[in-house]
């Protein structure tokens, strides 16, 4: 009977076992296990390579949060300075600033009175 007719009747065709070469013993290396170990090592190396970028990302995220806080403080200071500019834009603003620093106008005399603060 041929293999084809056996397959048609429901018989299973089984391949013949391999003949071993004489003089050479069977390999003691289990290549399927070696392949699995190599795959695990490669996956571990890939995961380790992602650790440093993840740490850098977290550091950058924390830095951005602190920088946002500093930005808010600078915006508040900017608003205060803009308000101060509007008060200093008056015609007599320079004169008021000079008088605060102890300056006097031409023709005026400067007097210092001691003992009033006690």
PyMOL CGO cylinders between C-alpha atoms (Angstrom):
from pymol import cmd
from pymol.cgo import CYLINDER

trace = [
    CYLINDER, 0.00, 0.00, 0.00, 1.26, 3.46, -0.80, 0.3, 1, 1, 1, 1, 1, 1,
    CYLINDER, 1.26, 3.46, -0.80, 1.42, 6.34, 1.68, 0.3, 1, 1, 1, 1, 1, 1,
    CYLINDER, 1.42, 6.34, 1.68, -1.27, 8.15, -0.20, 0.3, 1, 1, 1, 1, 1, 1,
    CYLINDER, -1.27, 8.15, -0.20, -3.73, 5.30, -0.02, 0.3, 1, 1, 1, 1, 1, 1,
    CYLINDER, -3.73, 5.30, -0.02, -3.03, 4.85, 3.68, 0.3, 1, 1, 1, 1, 1, 1,
    CYLINDER, -3.03, 4.85, 3.68, -3.73, 8.54, 4.31, 0.3, 1, 1, 1, 1, 1, 1,
    CYLINDER, -3.73, 8.54, 4.31, -6.95, 8.27, 2.36, 0.3, 1, 1, 1, 1, 1, 1,
    CYLINDER, -6.95, 8.27, 2.36, -8.15, 5.40, 4.56, 0.3, 1, 1, 1, 1, 1, 1,
    CYLINDER, -8.15, 5.40, 4.56, -7.44, 7.28, 7.80, 0.3, 1, 1, 1, 1, 1, 1,
    CYLINDER, -7.44, 7.28, 7.80, -4.08, 5.77, 8.56, 0.3, 1, 1, 1, 1, 1, 1,
    CYLINDER, -4.08, 5.77, 8.56, -1.43, 8.04, 9.87, 0.3, 1, 1, 1, 1, 1, 1,
    CYLINDER, -1.43, 8.04, 9.87, 1.83, 8.21, 8.11, 0.3, 1, 1, 1, 1, 1, 1,
    CYLINDER, 1.83, 8.21, 8.11, 4.63, 8.42, 10.61, 0.3, 1, 1, 1, 1, 1, 1,
    CYLINDER, 4.63, 8.42, 10.61, 8.08, 9.54, 9.57, 0.3, 1, 1, 1, 1, 1, 1,
    CYLINDER, 8.08, 9.54, 9.57, 10.88, 7.13, 10.14, 0.3, 1, 1, 1, 1, 1, 1,
    CYLINDER, 10.88, 7.13, 10.14, 13.13, 7.88, 13.10, 0.3, 1, 1, 1, 1, 1, 1,
    CYLINDER, 13.13, 7.88, 13.10, 16.39, 9.55, 12.29, 0.3, 1, 1, 1, 1, 1, 1,
    CYLINDER, 16.39, 9.55, 12.29, 19.38, 7.40, 12.11, 0.3, 1, 1, 1, 1, 1, 1,
    CYLINDER, 19.38, 7.40, 12.11, 22.22, 8.51, 14.33, 0.3, 1, 1, 1, 1, 1, 1,
    CYLINDER, 22.22, 8.51, 14.33, 25.64, 8.92, 12.94, 0.3, 1, 1, 1, 1, 1, 1,
    CYLINDER, 25.64, 8.92, 12.94, 28.08, 6.53, 14.45, 0.3, 1, 1, 1, 1, 1, 1,
    CYLINDER, 28.08, 6.53, 14.45, 31.08, 7.85, 16.24, 0.3, 1, 1, 1, 1, 1, 1,
    CYLINDER, 31.08, 7.85, 16.24, 29.40, 11.03, 17.37, 0.3, 1, 1, 1, 1, 1, 1,
    CYLINDER, 29.40, 11.03, 17.37, 27.33, 11.02, 20.56, 0.3, 1, 1, 1, 1, 1, 1,
    CYLINDER, 27.33, 11.02, 20.56, 23.98, 12.77, 20.83, 0.3, 1, 1, 1, 1, 1, 1,
    CYLINDER, 23.98, 12.77, 20.83, 24.25, 16.49, 21.70, 0.3, 1, 1, 1, 1, 1, 1,
    CYLINDER, 24.25, 16.49, 21.70, 23.85, 17.27, 25.38, 0.3, 1, 1, 1, 1, 1, 1,
    CYLINDER, 23.85, 17.27, 25.38, 22.95, 20.89, 24.64, 0.3, 1, 1, 1, 1, 1, 1,
    CYLINDER, 22.95, 20.89, 24.64, 19.23, 21.57, 24.82, 0.3, 1, 1, 1, 1, 1, 1,
    CYLINDER, 19.23, 21.57, 24.82, 18.94, 24.29, 22.20, 0.3, 1, 1, 1, 1, 1, 1,
    CYLINDER, 18.94, 24.29, 22.20, 15.36, 25.12, 23.07, 0.3, 1, 1, 1, 1, 1, 1,
    CYLINDER, 15.36, 25.12, 23.07, 16.40, 26.02, 26.63, 0.3, 1, 1, 1, 1, 1, 1,
    CYLINDER, 16.40, 26.02, 26.63, 19.38, 28.01, 25.34, 0.3, 1, 1, 1, 1, 1, 1,
    CYLINDER, 19.38, 28.01, 25.34, 17.02, 29.95, 23.06, 0.3, 1, 1, 1, 1, 1, 1,
    CYLINDER, 17.02, 29.95, 23.06, 14.66, 30.72, 25.92, 0.3, 1, 1, 1, 1, 1, 1,
    CYLINDER, 14.66, 30.72, 25.92, 17.47, 31.90, 28.18, 0.3, 1, 1, 1, 1, 1, 1,
    CYLINDER, 17.47, 31.90, 28.18, 18.85, 34.10, 25.39, 0.3, 1, 1, 1, 1, 1, 1,
    CYLINDER, 18.85, 34.10, 25.39, 15.38, 35.57, 24.85, 0.3, 1, 1, 1, 1, 1, 1,
    CYLINDER, 15.38, 35.57, 24.85, 14.99, 36.34, 28.55, 0.3, 1, 1, 1, 1, 1, 1,
    CYLINDER, 14.99, 36.34, 28.55, 18.43, 37.99, 28.61, 0.3, 1, 1, 1, 1, 1, 1,
    CYLINDER, 18.43, 37.99, 28.61, 17.58, 40.14, 25.59, 0.3, 1, 1, 1, 1, 1, 1,
    CYLINDER, 17.58, 40.14, 25.59, 14.26, 41.20, 27.14, 0.3, 1, 1, 1, 1, 1, 1,
    CYLINDER, 14.26, 41.20, 27.14, 16.03, 42.04, 30.40, 0.3, 1, 1, 1, 1, 1, 1,
    CYLINDER, 16.03, 42.04, 30.40, 18.56, 44.16, 28.50, 0.3, 1, 1, 1, 1, 1, 1,
    CYLINDER, 18.56, 44.16, 28.50, 15.74, 46.01, 26.72, 0.3, 1, 1, 1, 1, 1, 1,
    CYLINDER, 15.74, 46.01, 26.72, 13.98, 46.69, 30.02, 0.3, 1, 1, 1, 1, 1, 1,
    CYLINDER, 13.98, 46.69, 30.02, 17.20, 47.93, 31.63, 0.3, 1, 1, 1, 1, 1, 1,
    CYLINDER, 17.20, 47.93, 31.63, 17.75, 50.27, 28.69, 0.3, 1, 1, 1, 1, 1, 1,
    CYLINDER, 17.75, 50.27, 28.69, 14.39, 51.92, 29.48, 0.3, 1, 1, 1, 1, 1, 1,
    CYLINDER, 14.39, 51.92, 29.48, 15.27, 52.65, 33.13, 0.3, 1, 1, 1, 1, 1, 1,
    CYLINDER, 15.27, 52.65, 33.13, 17.50, 55.68, 32.51, 0.3, 1, 1, 1, 1, 1, 1,
    CYLINDER, 17.50, 55.68, 32.51, 15.07, 57.48, 30.16, 0.3, 1, 1, 1, 1, 1, 1,
    CYLINDER, 15.07, 57.48, 30.16, 12.23, 56.85, 32.64, 0.3, 1, 1, 1, 1, 1, 1,
    CYLINDER, 12.23, 56.85, 32.64, 14.27, 58.40, 35.46, 0.3, 1, 1, 1, 1, 1, 1,
    CYLINDER, 14.27, 58.40, 35.46, 15.17, 61.36, 33.26, 0.3, 1, 1, 1, 1, 1, 1,
    CYLINDER, 15.17, 61.36, 33.26, 11.49, 61.82, 32.39, 0.3, 1, 1, 1, 1, 1, 1,
    CYLINDER, 11.49, 61.82, 32.39, 10.50, 61.88, 36.06, 0.3, 1, 1, 1, 1, 1, 1,
    CYLINDER, 10.50, 61.88, 36.06, 13.25, 64.39, 36.87, 0.3, 1, 1, 1, 1, 1, 1,
    CYLINDER, 13.25, 64.39, 36.87, 12.15, 66.64, 34.01, 0.3, 1, 1, 1, 1, 1, 1,
    CYLINDER, 12.15, 66.64, 34.01, 8.53, 66.41, 35.17, 0.3, 1, 1, 1, 1, 1, 1,
    CYLINDER, 8.53, 66.41, 35.17, 9.48, 67.44, 38.71, 0.3, 1, 1, 1, 1, 1, 1,
    CYLINDER, 9.48, 67.44, 38.71, 11.63, 70.28, 37.38, 0.3, 1, 1, 1, 1, 1, 1,
    CYLINDER, 11.63, 70.28, 37.38, 8.75, 71.53, 35.25, 0.3, 1, 1, 1, 1, 1, 1,
    CYLINDER, 8.75, 71.53, 35.25, 6.49, 71.63, 38.30, 0.3, 1, 1, 1, 1, 1, 1,
    CYLINDER, 6.49, 71.63, 38.30, 9.00, 73.73, 40.25, 0.3, 1, 1, 1, 1, 1, 1,
    CYLINDER, 9.00, 73.73, 40.25, 9.50, 75.99, 37.24, 0.3, 1, 1, 1, 1, 1, 1,
    CYLINDER, 9.50, 75.99, 37.24, 5.73, 76.51, 36.98, 0.3, 1, 1, 1, 1, 1, 1,
    CYLINDER, 5.73, 76.51, 36.98, 5.75, 77.66, 40.62, 0.3, 1, 1, 1, 1, 1, 1,
    CYLINDER, 5.75, 77.66, 40.62, 8.59, 80.08, 39.90, 0.3, 1, 1, 1, 1, 1, 1,
    CYLINDER, 8.59, 80.08, 39.90, 6.72, 81.30, 36.82, 0.3, 1, 1, 1, 1, 1, 1,
    CYLINDER, 6.72, 81.30, 36.82, 3.66, 82.10, 38.94, 0.3, 1, 1, 1, 1, 1, 1,
    CYLINDER, 3.66, 82.10, 38.94, 5.80, 84.08, 41.39, 0.3, 1, 1, 1, 1, 1, 1,
    CYLINDER, 5.80, 84.08, 41.39, 7.34, 86.04, 38.53, 0.3, 1, 1, 1, 1, 1, 1,
    CYLINDER, 7.34, 86.04, 38.53, 3.92, 86.78, 37.06, 0.3, 1, 1, 1, 1, 1, 1,
    CYLINDER, 3.92, 86.78, 37.06, 2.75, 88.17, 40.42, 0.3, 1, 1, 1, 1, 1, 1,
    CYLINDER, 2.75, 88.17, 40.42, 5.88, 90.32, 40.67, 0.3, 1, 1, 1, 1, 1, 1,
    CYLINDER, 5.88, 90.32, 40.67, 5.35, 91.51, 37.11, 0.3, 1, 1, 1, 1, 1, 1,
    CYLINDER, 5.35, 91.51, 37.11, 1.78, 92.54, 37.95, 0.3, 1, 1, 1, 1, 1, 1,
    CYLINDER, 1.78, 92.54, 37.95, 3.02, 94.50, 40.99, 0.3, 1, 1, 1, 1, 1, 1,
    CYLINDER, 3.02, 94.50, 40.99, 5.71, 96.21, 38.94, 0.3, 1, 1, 1, 1, 1, 1,
    CYLINDER, 5.71, 96.21, 38.94, 3.24, 97.15, 36.22, 0.3, 1, 1, 1, 1, 1, 1,
    CYLINDER, 3.24, 97.15, 36.22, 0.97, 98.67, 38.86, 0.3, 1, 1, 1, 1, 1, 1,
    CYLINDER, 0.97, 98.67, 38.86, 3.93, 100.60, 40.24, 0.3, 1, 1, 1, 1, 1, 1,
    CYLINDER, 3.93, 100.60, 40.24, 4.75, 101.90, 36.76, 0.3, 1, 1, 1, 1, 1, 1,
    CYLINDER, 4.75, 101.90, 36.76, 1.27, 103.35, 36.46, 0.3, 1, 1, 1, 1, 1, 1,
    CYLINDER, 1.27, 103.35, 36.46, 1.73, 105.23, 39.75, 0.3, 1, 1, 1, 1, 1, 1,
    CYLINDER, 1.73, 105.23, 39.75, 5.12, 106.54, 38.65, 0.3, 1, 1, 1, 1, 1, 1,
    CYLINDER, 5.12, 106.54, 38.65, 3.84, 107.84, 35.32, 0.3, 1, 1, 1, 1, 1, 1,
    CYLINDER, 3.84, 107.84, 35.32, 2.35, 111.03, 36.81, 0.3, 1, 1, 1, 1, 1, 1,
    CYLINDER, 2.35, 111.03, 36.81, 3.85, 114.48, 36.18, 0.3, 1, 1, 1, 1, 1, 1,
    CYLINDER, 3.85, 114.48, 36.18, 4.99, 114.95, 39.76, 0.3, 1, 1, 1, 1, 1, 1,
    CYLINDER, 4.99, 114.95, 39.76, 6.30, 111.40, 40.19, 0.3, 1, 1, 1, 1, 1, 1,
    CYLINDER, 6.30, 111.40, 40.19, 9.94, 112.44, 39.69, 0.3, 1, 1, 1, 1, 1, 1,
    CYLINDER, 9.94, 112.44, 39.69, 9.60, 115.23, 42.23, 0.3, 1, 1, 1, 1, 1, 1,
    CYLINDER, 9.60, 115.23, 42.23, 7.98, 112.93, 44.79, 0.3, 1, 1, 1, 1, 1, 1,
    CYLINDER, 7.98, 112.93, 44.79, 10.75, 110.37, 44.32, 0.3, 1, 1, 1, 1, 1, 1,
    CYLINDER, 10.75, 110.37, 44.32, 13.45, 113.03, 44.71, 0.3, 1, 1, 1, 1, 1, 1,
    CYLINDER, 13.45, 113.03, 44.71, 11.88, 114.38, 47.90, 0.3, 1, 1, 1, 1, 1, 1,
    CYLINDER, 11.88, 114.38, 47.90, 11.75, 110.84, 49.35, 0.3, 1, 1, 1, 1, 1, 1,
    CYLINDER, 11.75, 110.84, 49.35, 15.49, 110.62, 48.76, 0.3, 1, 1, 1, 1, 1, 1,
    CYLINDER, 15.49, 110.62, 48.76, 16.07, 113.92, 50.60, 0.3, 1, 1, 1, 1, 1, 1,
    CYLINDER, 16.07, 113.92, 50.60, 16.56, 116.24, 47.65, 0.3, 1, 1, 1, 1, 1, 1,
    CYLINDER, 16.56, 116.24, 47.65, 15.25, 119.79, 47.58, 0.3, 1, 1, 1, 1, 1, 1,
    CYLINDER, 15.25, 119.79, 47.58, 14.30, 122.04, 44.67, 0.3, 1, 1, 1, 1, 1, 1,
    CYLINDER, 14.30, 122.04, 44.67, 16.21, 125.18, 43.69, 0.3, 1, 1, 1, 1, 1, 1,
    CYLINDER, 16.21, 125.18, 43.69, 15.63, 128.02, 46.07, 0.3, 1, 1, 1, 1, 1, 1,
    CYLINDER, 15.63, 128.02, 46.07, 14.46, 125.73, 48.89, 0.3, 1, 1, 1, 1, 1, 1,
    CYLINDER, 14.46, 125.73, 48.89, 16.38, 125.23, 52.10, 0.3, 1, 1, 1, 1, 1, 1,
    CYLINDER, 16.38, 125.23, 52.10, 16.82, 121.87, 53.78, 0.3, 1, 1, 1, 1, 1, 1,
    CYLINDER, 16.82, 121.87, 53.78, 16.20, 121.64, 57.52, 0.3, 1, 1, 1, 1, 1, 1,
    CYLINDER, 16.20, 121.64, 57.52, 16.92, 118.75, 59.85, 0.3, 1, 1, 1, 1, 1, 1,
    CYLINDER, 16.92, 118.75, 59.85, 14.97, 118.64, 63.10, 0.3, 1, 1, 1, 1, 1, 1,
    CYLINDER, 14.97, 118.64, 63.10, 16.30, 116.26, 65.74, 0.3, 1, 1, 1, 1, 1, 1,
    CYLINDER, 16.30, 116.26, 65.74, 14.57, 114.85, 68.75, 0.3, 1, 1, 1, 1, 1, 1,
    CYLINDER, 14.57, 114.85, 68.75, 11.08, 114.45, 67.35, 0.3, 1, 1, 1, 1, 1, 1,
    CYLINDER, 11.08, 114.45, 67.35, 11.18, 110.69, 67.18, 0.3, 1, 1, 1, 1, 1, 1,
    CYLINDER, 11.18, 110.69, 67.18, 11.62, 110.09, 70.92, 0.3, 1, 1, 1, 1, 1, 1,
]
cmd.load_cgo(trace, "trace")
